[in-house]
């Protein structure tokens, strides 16, 4: 089988959950003897860093990278208010990439083309014109829901209205795309259930998969408290800000909350400086998680599946998150993770976990067992291949 994977950012280096999800899928396809070609957008936010990529990987995937300027343009952003375009999407269209896709499709016939996220859907017209391959949308999130939730959290004023506008335009675009493709691969079971009610297009749940052998469990007794995630993703920044501003003041224990990840705004470090330590970007996310204690994922908006939660559980980290954070992972409160949706409950659960090393150990062991059972990449990739063959 010949597969073309079109990515909205380079899968490697895997600097965030989206990159890692694309890389794991690509690796799984290669390990299943699939002839894989990758075309990836690279941007100022996610540049092509050849020195960080393995030459063997580039050769095996026949990777090509096209620069697209996706930076926010104020004029275009406001112009979208009076058009029917989704500004979230139009930023990712490039004539250069469109021509590159056309050239590749003229040169080689593919059995399947995987669109990694709705952000590369603007190229569907060219793909359909040049190829008879089965077209699969990998829905990392239902994007309009993220902006709808963010609008709800935004209070009143222009920001709320603009977020609602973005959500509305995204919804219109996404529904159109769902009906254009031959199949949809969601990352969470909740998204699959939602799409099954909305479209007749075949849908399969293909969660983020891992090779558990790459994640050595570390049952240390540390009760350090940390968050790891890119803070240029608005739901992460929103959640961490809420945790620092609303939850930490309710915590009586002498905690120090470490914030690690890319693009942390300077103003965040000025919030509650006594109990917050800004770590910044770390060399190895996996190693950083392994060395820490209690993982905090305080998401108030967002969609899909939180890859960092999967990694944290695989590395046997006791974890506290919200109901939104736990979506798509099928965890049970007090069995695999602790779930809290209010500042008061979040603070109570943190106090409880911080003080009880036996609870930390029990959650950590159960979390890893769940990942081993439900998120094995070999099984997940085989399920995807079968889905492609059936549609």
C-alpha positions in Angstrom: 0.0 0.0 0.0 1.2 3.5 -0.9 0.2 6.2 1.5 0.7 10.0 1.3 0.6 11.7 4.7 0.0 15.5 4.5 0.9 17.3 7.7 0.1 20.8 9.0 3.5 20.9 10.8 6.6 18.8 10.8 6.2 15.5 12.7 9.8 15.8 13.9 11.2 17.1 16.1 8.1 16.1 18.2 7.8 19.4 20.1 4.2 19.0 20.9 1.4 16.4 21.1 0.2 17.0 17.5 3.7 16.4 16.1 4.1 13.3 18.2 0.8 11.9 17.1 1.7 12.4 13.4 5.1 10.9 13.9 3.8 7.9 15.8 1.3 7.2 13.0 4.0 7.6 10.3 6.4 5.3 12.3 3.6 2.7 12.7 2.9 2.7 9.0 6.6 2.3 8.1 6.8 -0.6 10.6 3.9 -2.2 8.8 5.8 -2.1 5.5 3.7 0.7 4.1 5.3 2.8 1.3 5.0 6.2 3.0 5.6 9.6 1.6 5.3 12.7 3.9 4.6 16.3 2.8 4.7 18.8 5.6 4.0 22.4 6.1 6.7 24.2 8.1 6.1 27.6 9.7 7.8 30.2 11.8 6.2 28.4 14.8 7.1 24.9 13.6 10.2 25.3 11.4 12.0 22.6 9.4 15.0 21.7 11.5 17.0 19.3 9.3 19.9 19.1 11.8 17.4 17.5 14.3 16.1 14.9 11.9 17.6 11.5 11.1 18.7 11.2 7.5 17.4 7.6 7.4 13.9 8.8 8.4 13.9 11.5 5.8 14.9 9.0 3.1 12.4 6.3 4.2 9.5 8.8 4.3 10.6 10.7 1.2 9.8 13.8 3.3 9.3 17.2 1.6 8.8 20.4 3.6 7.1 23.6 2.3 7.3 26.9 4.1 3.9 28.6 4.7 3.6 31.9 6.5 0.8 31.2 9.0 1.5 34.1 11.3 -1.5 36.2 12.3 -2.2 39.0 9.9 -4.4 41.6 11.6 -5.9 42.9 8.3 -6.7 39.4 7.1 -8.1 38.5 10.5 -10.5 41.4 10.5 -11.4 41.0 6.8 -12.6 37.5 7.6 -15.3 39.0 9.7 -17.1 40.1 6.6 -16.4 37.0 4.5 -17.5 33.4 4.7 -13.9 32.2 5.0 -12.5 30.6 8.1 -9.4 32.5 9.0 -8.1 29.6 11.1 -8.0 27.6 7.8 -7.1 30.1 5.1 -3.8 30.8 6.9 -2.6 27.3 6.0 -3.3 27.6 2.2 -0.2 28.2 0.0 0.0 28.1 -3.8 3.5 26.6 -3.5 2.2 23.7 -1.4 -0.7 23.3 -3.7 1.7 23.0 -6.7 3.9 20.6 -4.7 1.0 18.3 -4.0 -0.1 18.4 -7.6 3.4 17.6 -8.8 3.8 14.6 -6.4 0.4 13.2 -7.4 1.2 13.4 -11.0 4.5 11.6 -10.4 3.2 8.8 -8.2 -0.1 6.9 -7.6 -1.2 6.5 -4.0 -3.7 4.1 -2.5 -4.5 6.4 0.4 -3.9 10.0 1.3 -4.1 11.0 5.0 -4.9 14.6 5.8 -3.4 15.3 9.3 -6.0 17.7 10.6 -8.6 19.9 9.0 -5.9 22.6 8.4 -4.6 20.8 5.3 -8.2 20.3 3.9 -7.9 23.3 1.6 -5.9 21.1 -0.7 -8.7 18.6 -1.2 -9.7 20.1 -4.6 -6.2 19.5 -6.0 -6.0 16.0 -4.5 -9.4 15.0 -6.0 -8.4 16.4 -9.4 -5.1 14.6 -9.5 -5.6 11.4 -7.6 -8.1 8.5 -7.2 -6.7 7.6 -3.8 -8.9 7.0 -0.8 -8.9 10.2 1.2 -8.8 10.0 5.0 -9.2 13.0 7.4 -7.4 12.4 10.6 -9.4 14.5 13.0 -7.0 15.4 15.8 -9.8 17.6 17.3 -13.2 18.8 16.3 -11.7 22.3 16.0 -14.7 24.4 16.1 -15.6 23.0 19.6 -12.2 24.3 20.9 -13.1 27.9 20.0 -16.7 27.4 21.1 -15.4 26.4 24.6 -12.9 29.2 24.6 -15.6 31.7 23.8 -17.6 30.4 26.7 -14.6 30.9 29.0 -13.9 34.4 27.6 -16.5 36.3 29.6 -18.0 39.3 27.8 -16.7 41.7 25.2 -15.0 41.7 21.7 -12.8 38.7 22.5 -15.9 36.5 23.2 -17.6 37.7 20.0 -14.6 37.1 17.8 -14.1 33.6 19.3 -17.7 32.8 18.5 -17.2 34.0 15.0 -14.2 31.8 14.5 -16.1 28.8 15.9 -19.0 29.4 13.6 -16.8 29.7 10.5 -14.8 26.6 11.5 -17.9 24.6 12.0 -19.2 25.4 8.5 -15.8 24.5 7.1 -15.4 21.2 9.1 -18.9 19.9 8.2 -18.1 20.5 4.5 -14.8 18.6 4.8 -16.4 15.7 6.7 -18.7 15.1 3.8 -15.9 15.4 1.1 -13.6 12.7 2.4 -13.9 8.9 2.1 -13.2 8.3 5.8 -12.5 10.0 9.1 -10.1 8.7 11.7 -10.7 10.4 15.1 -8.3 10.4 18.0 -11.0 10.2 20.7 -14.0 7.9 21.1 -16.1 11.0 22.0 -15.3 12.6 18.7 -16.2 9.4 16.8 -19.6 9.2 18.5 -20.2 12.9 17.7 -19.3 12.5 14.0 -21.4 9.3 13.6 -24.4 11.5 14.5 -23.5 14.2 12.0 -22.3 12.5 8.8 -22.7 9.4 6.8 -18.9 9.3 6.1 -17.3 6.1 7.6 -15.6 7.0 11.0 -13.1 5.0 13.0 -11.4 5.8 16.2 -7.6 5.7 15.8 -6.2 7.0 19.1 -2.6 8.2 19.7 -0.6 5.0 20.0 2.8 4.3 21.6 5.4 1.6 21.8 5.4 1.0 25.5 9.0 -0.2 25.2 10.0 3.4 24.6 8.5 4.5 27.9 10.3 3.1 31.0 8.1 3.3 34.0 9.6 5.3 36.9 7.7 4.7 40.1 9.6 7.4 42.0 8.1 8.7 45.2 8.4 12.4 44.2 5.5 14.6 45.0 6.8 17.5 42.8 4.0 19.2 40.9 4.4 20.0 37.2 2.8 20.8 33.9 4.4 20.1 30.5 2.9 21.5 27.3 3.3 24.1 24.6 1.8 27.3 25.9 1.3 28.8 22.5 -1.7 26.4 22.3 -4.5 28.6 23.8 -6.3 25.8 25.8 -3.0 25.0 27.6 -2.3 28.6 28.4 -5.8 29.2 29.6 -5.7 26.1 31.9 -2.3 26.8 33.4 -3.3 30.5 34.0 -6.5 29.3 35.8 -4.6 26.8 37.9 -2.1 29.4 39.0 -4.7 32.1 39.6 -7.6 30.1 41.0 -6.3 26.7 42.3 -2.9 27.4 43.9 -4.2 30.0 46.3 -6.5 27.3 47.8 -3.6 24.8 48.3 -2.3 24.9 51.9 0.6 22.5 51.2 4.0 23.9 50.5 4.0 23.1 46.8 6.2 24.5 44.0 4.4 24.3 40.6 6.8 23.8 37.7 5.7 25.0 34.3 7.7 23.4 31.4 7.2 23.7 27.7 7.6 25.9 24.7 6.7 29.5 24.3 5.8 30.4 27.8 4.8 34.1 28.0 6.9 36.2 30.4 3.8 37.4 32.3 3.0 33.9 33.4 6.1 33.8 35.6 4.9 36.9 37.5 1.8 35.1 38.7 2.1 33.8 42.2 5.9 33.7 42.1 6.2 32.2 45.5 4.7 28.9 44.3 5.4 28.9 40.6 8.7 28.0 38.9 9.0 28.6 35.1 11.2 25.8 33.7 10.7 26.6 30.0 11.5 24.3 27.1 13.1 21.0 28.1 15.6 19.0 26.0 13.6 15.7 26.4 10.0 15.8 27.3 10.0 12.1 28.1 12.9 12.4 30.5 11.5 15.5 32.2 8.2 13.7 32.9 10.0 10.6 34.2 11.9 12.7 36.7 8.9 14.4 38.1 6.0 13.5 40.4 2.4 14.7 40.1 1.3 15.8 36.6 -1.2 18.6 36.3 -3.3 18.9 33.1 -5.9 21.6 33.9 -7.8 21.9 30.6 -10.9 24.0 30.5 -11.3 23.9 26.7 -9.9 21.9 23.8 -10.8 18.7 22.1 -9.5 15.4 20.9 -7.0 13.6 23.1 -4.2 14.9 25.2 -1.1 13.2 24.0 0.9 14.4 27.1 -1.6 12.6 29.3 -1.0 9.4 27.5 2.7 9.8 27.8 2.5 10.7 31.5 0.4 7.6 32.2 2.8 5.4 30.2 5.6 6.8 32.3 3.6 5.9 35.5 2.9 9.5 36.6 0.0 10.1 39.1 -2.1 12.7 37.4 -4.9 15.3 38.0 -6.9 16.6 35.1 -10.4 17.9 34.3 -13.2 16.0 32.6 -12.3 17.8 29.4 -8.6 16.7 29.8 -9.7 13.1 30.3 -11.8 13.0 27.2 -11.1 10.1 24.8 -8.8 8.2 27.2 -11.6 6.2 29.0 -10.0 6.7 32.5 -11.9 6.2 35.7 -11.6 8.8 38.5 -9.7 7.5 41.5 -8.6 4.4 39.6 -6.3 5.7 36.8 -6.2 9.5 37.4 -7.9 12.1 39.6 -10.5 14.3 37.9 -11.6 17.7 39.2 -13.6 20.4 37.4 -13.7 23.3 39.9 -10.9 25.2 41.6 -11.9 23.9 45.0 -12.1 20.3 44.0 -8.8 20.5 42.1 -7.1 22.0 45.1 -8.6 19.2 47.3 -7.4 16.5 45.0 -3.9 17.9 44.8 -3.7 18.1 48.6 -4.8 14.5 48.8 -2.4 13.3 46.2 0.5 15.4 47.5 0.2 13.9 50.9 -0.4 10.2 50.0 2.4 8.3 48.4 0.4 5.1 48.4 -2.3 6.8 46.3 0.3 8.1 43.9 1.8 4.6 43.5 -1.6 3.0 42.9 -2.7 5.5 40.3 0.7 5.3 38.6 0.5 1.5 38.3 -3.1 1.5 37.1 -2.4 4.2 34.5 0.4 2.4 32.9 -1.7 -0.8 32.7 -4.5 1.1 30.9 -2.1 2.5 28.3 -0.5 -0.9 27.7 -4.0 -2.4 27.1 -5.6 0.4 25.0 -2.9 2.3 23.2 -0.4 -0.2 21.7 0.6 1.4 18.4 0.9 -1.9 16.5 -2.7 -2.8 17.2 -3.9 0.7 16.4 -2.1 0.9 13.1 -3.4 -2.4 12.0 -6.9 -1.1 12.7 -6.3 1.9 10.5 -5.0 -0.2 7.7 -8.1 -2.5 7.8 -10.3 0.6 7.8 -8.5 2.0 4.7 -9.0 -1.3 2.9 -12.7 -1.5 3.8 -13.9 1.9 2.7 
